[in-house]
């Protein structure tokens, strides 16, 4: 259960948290380079969510 925005994990494969994404968006004029990286790696098969995510997703 989420209690606050911060270090809640967003990406278990690459270790990004909510805080990382928020900071990235603020520093890059509203665009997340982290999200772009995650999506790109996922398309190439470079993530392993089923293994790394505690709920297997």
Backbone as XML, in Angstrom:
<?xml version="1.0"?>
<chain id="A" units="angstrom">
  <residue number="1" name="UNK">
    <atom name="N" x="0.831" y="-1.181" z="0.000"/>
    <atom name="CA" x="0.000" y="0.000" z="0.000"/>
    <atom name="C" x="0.875" y="1.243" z="0.000"/>
  </residue>
  <residue number="2" name="UNK">
    <atom name="N" x="0.605" y="2.173" z="-0.901"/>
    <atom name="CA" x="1.372" y="3.403" z="-0.982"/>
    <atom name="C" x="1.013" y="4.322" z="0.176"/>
  </residue>
  <residue number="3" name="UNK">
    <atom name="N" x="2.028" y="4.920" z="0.750"/>
    <atom name="CA" x="1.776" y="5.872" z="1.820"/>
    <atom name="C" x="2.068" y="7.293" z="1.378"/>
  </residue>
  <residue number="4" name="UNK">
    <atom name="N" x="3.014" y="7.463" z="0.470"/>
    <atom name="CA" x="3.344" y="8.794" z="-0.030"/>
    <atom name="C" x="4.148" y="8.664" z="-1.314"/>
  </residue>
  <residue number="5" name="UNK">
    <atom name="N" x="4.238" y="9.768" z="-2.022"/>
    <atom name="CA" x="5.073" y="9.783" z="-3.219"/>
    <atom name="C" x="6.518" y="9.839" z="-2.762"/>
  </residue>
  <residue number="6" name="UNK">
    <atom name="N" x="7.356" y="9.086" z="-3.402"/>
    <atom name="CA" x="8.757" y="9.111" z="-3.019"/>
    <atom name="C" x="9.511" y="7.938" z="-3.567"/>
  </residue>
  <residue number="7" name="UNK">
    <atom name="N" x="9.932" y="7.080" z="-2.681"/>
    <atom name="CA" x="10.787" y="5.972" z="-3.084"/>
    <atom name="C" x="10.025" y="4.708" z="-3.434"/>
  </residue>
  <residue number="8" name="UNK">
    <atom name="N" x="8.730" y="4.827" z="-3.705"/>
    <atom name="CA" x="7.973" y="3.656" z="-4.151"/>
    <atom name="C" x="8.547" y="3.192" z="-5.483"/>
  </residue>
  <residue number="9" name="UNK">
    <atom name="N" x="8.892" y="1.923" z="-5.593"/>
    <atom name="CA" x="9.470" y="1.420" z="-6.843"/>
    <atom name="C" x="8.491" y="1.518" z="-8.011"/>
  </residue>
  <residue number="10" name="UNK">
    <atom name="N" x="8.999" y="1.956" z="-9.147"/>
    <atom name="CA" x="8.230" y="2.016" z="-10.387"/>
    <atom name="C" x="8.740" y="0.942" z="-11.338"/>
  </residue>
  <residue number="11" name="UNK">
    <atom name="N" x="10.050" y="0.807" z="-11.411"/>
    <atom name="CA" x="10.658" y="-0.156" z="-12.323"/>
    <atom name="C" x="11.643" y="-1.027" z="-11.547"/>
  </residue>
  <residue number="12" name="UNK">
    <atom name="N" x="11.285" y="-2.283" z="-11.386"/>
    <atom name="CA" x="12.146" y="-3.205" z="-10.656"/>
    <atom name="C" x="13.334" y="-3.660" z="-11.497"/>
  </residue>
  <residue number="13" name="UNK">
    <atom name="N" x="13.210" y="-3.607" z="-12.808"/>
    <atom name="CA" x="14.305" y="-4.035" z="-13.680"/>
    <atom name="C" x="15.469" y="-3.051" z="-13.652"/>
  </residue>
  <residue number="14" name="UNK">
    <atom name="N" x="15.151" y="-1.758" z="-13.638"/>
    <atom name="CA" x="16.188" y="-0.729" z="-13.709"/>
    <atom name="C" x="16.315" y="0.074" z="-12.420"/>
  </residue>
  <residue number="15" name="UNK">
    <atom name="N" x="15.494" y="-0.229" z="-11.426"/>
    <atom name="CA" x="15.617" y="0.375" z="-10.107"/>
    <atom name="C" x="15.108" y="1.804" z="-9.981"/>
  </residue>
  <residue number="16" name="UNK">
    <atom name="N" x="14.155" y="2.205" z="-10.796"/>
    <atom name="CA" x="13.627" y="3.567" z="-10.721"/>
    <atom name="C" x="12.463" y="3.651" z="-9.748"/>
  </residue>
  <residue number="17" name="UNK">
    <atom name="N" x="12.403" y="4.789" z="-9.033"/>
    <atom name="CA" x="11.316" y="5.043" z="-8.093"/>
    <atom name="C" x="10.446" y="6.189" z="-8.602"/>
  </residue>
  <residue number="18" name="UNK">
    <atom name="N" x="9.329" y="6.410" z="-7.917"/>
    <atom name="CA" x="8.465" y="7.550" z="-8.250"/>
    <atom name="C" x="9.262" y="8.848" z="-8.193"/>
  </residue>
  <residue number="19" name="UNK">
    <atom name="N" x="10.083" y="8.964" z="-7.177"/>
    <atom name="CA" x="10.897" y="10.167" z="-6.999"/>
    <atom name="C" x="11.821" y="10.388" z="-8.200"/>
  </residue>
  <residue number="20" name="UNK">
    <atom name="N" x="12.422" y="9.324" z="-8.703"/>
    <atom name="CA" x="13.301" y="9.433" z="-9.876"/>
    <atom name="C" x="12.543" y="9.974" z="-11.084"/>
  </residue>
  <residue number="21" name="UNK">
    <atom name="N" x="11.334" y="9.452" z="-11.309"/>
    <atom name="CA" x="10.537" y="9.876" z="-12.468"/>
    <atom name="C" x="10.110" y="11.332" z="-12.312"/>
  </residue>
  <residue number="22" name="UNK">
    <atom name="N" x="9.649" y="11.700" z="-11.123"/>
    <atom name="CA" x="9.224" y="13.087" z="-10.880"/>
    <atom name="C" x="10.386" y="14.039" z="-11.108"/>
  </residue>
  <residue number="23" name="UNK">
    <atom name="N" x="11.551" y="13.715" z="-10.552"/>
    <atom name="CA" x="12.733" y="14.569" z="-10.717"/>
    <atom name="C" x="13.113" y="14.682" z="-12.190"/>
  </residue>
  <residue number="24" name="UNK">
    <atom name="N" x="13.072" y="13.562" z="-12.899"/>
    <atom name="CA" x="13.420" y="13.532" z="-14.318"/>
    <atom name="C" x="12.476" y="14.425" z="-15.130"/>
  </residue>
  <residue number="25" name="UNK">
    <atom name="N" x="11.184" y="14.343" z="-14.857"/>
    <atom name="CA" x="10.197" y="15.167" z="-15.577"/>
    <atom name="C" x="10.431" y="16.645" z="-15.286"/>
  </residue>
  <residue number="26" name="UNK">
    <atom name="N" x="10.686" y="16.980" z="-14.035"/>
    <atom name="CA" x="10.916" y="18.380" z="-13.670"/>
    <atom name="C" x="12.188" y="18.935" z="-14.306"/>
  </residue>
  <residue number="27" name="UNK">
    <atom name="N" x="13.216" y="18.117" z="-14.391"/>
    <atom name="CA" x="14.495" y="18.559" z="-14.953"/>
    <atom name="C" x="14.504" y="18.590" z="-16.477"/>
  </residue>
  <residue number="28" name="UNK">
    <atom name="N" x="13.547" y="17.922" z="-17.118"/>
    <atom name="CA" x="13.539" y="17.814" z="-18.577"/>
    <atom name="C" x="12.285" y="18.412" z="-19.204"/>
  </residue>
  <residue number="29" name="UNK">
    <atom name="N" x="11.824" y="19.515" z="-18.633"/>
    <atom name="CA" x="10.690" y="20.261" z="-19.193"/>
    <atom name="C" x="9.466" y="19.399" z="-19.457"/>
  </residue>
  <residue number="30" name="UNK">
    <atom name="N" x="9.130" y="18.540" z="-18.508"/>
    <atom name="CA" x="7.906" y="17.754" z="-18.607"/>
    <atom name="C" x="8.022" y="16.438" z="-19.353"/>
  </residue>
  <residue number="31" name="UNK">
    <atom name="N" x="9.224" y="16.078" z="-19.756"/>
    <atom name="CA" x="9.433" y="14.830" z="-20.500"/>
    <atom name="C" x="10.309" y="13.900" z="-19.659"/>
  </residue>
  <residue number="32" name="UNK">
    <atom name="N" x="9.915" y="12.652" z="-19.572"/>
    <atom name="CA" x="10.689" y="11.691" z="-18.799"/>
    <atom name="C" x="11.597" y="10.869" z="-19.700"/>
  </residue>
  <residue number="33" name="UNK">
    <atom name="N" x="12.887" y="11.079" z="-19.584"/>
    <atom name="CA" x="13.836" y="10.250" z="-20.328"/>
    <atom name="C" x="13.879" y="8.842" z="-19.732"/>
  </residue>
  <residue number="34" name="UNK">
    <atom name="N" x="13.562" y="8.737" z="-18.446"/>
    <atom name="CA" x="13.523" y="7.430" z="-17.797"/>
    <atom name="C" x="12.417" y="6.582" z="-18.411"/>
  </residue>
  <residue number="35" name="UNK">
    <atom name="N" x="11.235" y="7.159" z="-18.554"/>
    <atom name="CA" x="10.121" y="6.424" z="-19.150"/>
    <atom name="C" x="10.466" y="5.990" z="-20.571"/>
  </residue>
  <residue number="36" name="UNK">
    <atom name="N" x="11.104" y="6.884" z="-21.323"/>
    <atom name="CA" x="11.516" y="6.539" z="-22.690"/>
    <atom name="C" x="12.484" y="5.364" z="-22.681"/>
  </residue>
  <residue number="37" name="UNK">
    <atom name="N" x="13.425" y="5.361" z="-21.730"/>
    <atom name="CA" x="14.397" y="4.267" z="-21.640"/>
    <atom name="C" x="13.706" y="2.950" z="-21.297"/>
  </residue>
  <residue number="38" name="UNK">
    <atom name="N" x="12.802" y="2.992" z="-20.323"/>
    <atom name="CA" x="12.091" y="1.776" z="-19.923"/>
    <atom name="C" x="11.306" y="1.203" z="-21.100"/>
  </residue>
  <residue number="39" name="UNK">
    <atom name="N" x="10.571" y="2.064" z="-21.803"/>
    <atom name="CA" x="9.769" y="1.601" z="-22.941"/>
    <atom name="C" x="10.645" y="1.045" z="-24.056"/>
  </residue>
  <residue number="40" name="UNK">
    <atom name="N" x="11.774" y="1.704" z="-24.311"/>
    <atom name="CA" x="12.695" y="1.243" z="-25.350"/>
    <atom name="C" x="13.279" y="-0.127" z="-24.996"/>
  </residue>
  <residue number="41" name="UNK">
    <atom name="N" x="13.728" y="-0.277" z="-23.754"/>
    <atom name="CA" x="14.294" y="-1.555" z="-23.315"/>
    <atom name="C" x="13.242" y="-2.661" z="-23.345"/>
  </residue>
  <residue number="42" name="UNK">
    <atom name="N" x="12.024" y="-2.323" z="-22.963"/>
    <atom name="CA" x="10.947" y="-3.316" z="-22.968"/>
    <atom name="C" x="10.680" y="-3.814" z="-24.384"/>
  </residue>
  <residue number="43" name="UNK">
    <atom name="N" x="10.664" y="-2.898" z="-25.359"/>
    <atom name="CA" x="10.447" y="-3.283" z="-26.761"/>
    <atom name="C" x="11.547" y="-4.215" z="-27.252"/>
  </residue>
  <residue number="44" name="UNK">
    <atom name="N" x="12.783" y="-3.999" z="-26.770"/>
    <atom name="CA" x="13.916" y="-4.828" z="-27.190"/>
    <atom name="C" x="14.044" y="-6.104" z="-26.369"/>
  </residue>
  <residue number="45" name="UNK">
    <atom name="N" x="13.157" y="-6.269" z="-25.397"/>
    <atom name="CA" x="13.228" y="-7.456" z="-24.544"/>
    <atom name="C" x="14.247" y="-7.325" z="-23.437"/>
  </residue>
  <residue number="46" name="UNK">
    <atom name="N" x="14.642" y="-6.078" z="-23.123"/>
    <atom name="CA" x="15.686" y="-5.842" z="-22.138"/>
    <atom name="C" x="15.207" y="-5.711" z="-20.710"/>
  </residue>
  <residue number="47" name="UNK">
    <atom name="N" x="13.958" y="-6.038" z="-20.451"/>
    <atom name="CA" x="13.494" y="-6.015" z="-19.068"/>
    <atom name="C" x="13.024" y="-7.415" z="-18.688"/>
  </residue>
  <residue number="48" name="UNK">
    <atom name="N" x="12.934" y="-7.632" z="-17.406"/>
    <atom name="CA" x="12.557" y="-8.950" z="-16.915"/>
    <atom name="C" x="11.554" y="-8.797" z="-15.776"/>
  </residue>
  <residue number="49" name="UNK">
    <atom name="N" x="10.457" y="-8.106" z="-16.071"/>
    <atom name="CA" x="9.451" y="-7.788" z="-15.059"/>
    <atom name="C" x="8.881" y="-9.024" z="-14.371"/>
  </residue>
  <residue number="50" name="UNK">
    <atom name="N" x="8.661" y="-10.071" z="-15.123"/>
    <atom name="CA" x="8.051" y="-11.272" z="-14.532"/>
    <atom name="C" x="8.924" y="-11.869" z="-13.434"/>
  </residue>
  <residue number="51" name="UNK">
    <atom name="N" x="10.225" y="-11.652" z="-13.518"/>
    <atom name="CA" x="11.138" y="-12.158" z="-12.499"/>
    <atom name="C" x="11.412" y="-11.115" z="-11.422"/>
  </residue>
  <residue number="52" name="UNK">
    <atom name="N" x="11.636" y="-9.863" z="-11.824"/>
    <atom name="CA" x="12.053" y="-8.825" z="-10.889"/>
    <atom name="C" x="10.924" y="-8.206" z="-10.073"/>
  </residue>
  <residue number="53" name="UNK">
    <atom name="N" x="9.731" y="-8.116" z="-10.622"/>
    <atom name="CA" x="8.603" y="-7.504" z="-9.916"/>
    <atom name="C" x="8.041" y="-8.509" z="-8.916"/>
  </residue>
  <residue number="54" name="UNK">
    <atom name="N" x="7.829" y="-8.095" z="-7.670"/>
    <atom name="CA" x="7.329" y="-9.025" z="-6.655"/>
    <atom name="C" x="5.997" y="-9.689" z="-7.020"/>
  </residue>
  <residue number="55" name="UNK">
    <atom name="N" x="5.167" y="-9.011" z="-7.834"/>
    <atom name="CA" x="3.889" y="-9.587" z="-8.235"/>
    <atom name="C" x="3.953" y="-10.202" z="-9.630"/>
  </residue>
  <residue number="56" name="UNK">
    <atom name="N" x="5.145" y="-10.286" z="-10.188"/>
    <atom name="CA" x="5.338" y="-10.934" z="-11.478"/>
    <atom name="C" x="4.702" y="-10.231" z="-12.653"/>
  </residue>
  <residue number="57" name="UNK">
    <atom name="N" x="4.731" y="-8.902" z="-12.640"/>
    <atom name="CA" x="4.157" y="-8.158" z="-13.764"/>
    <atom name="C" x="5.068" y="-7.068" z="-14.234"/>
  </residue>
</chain>
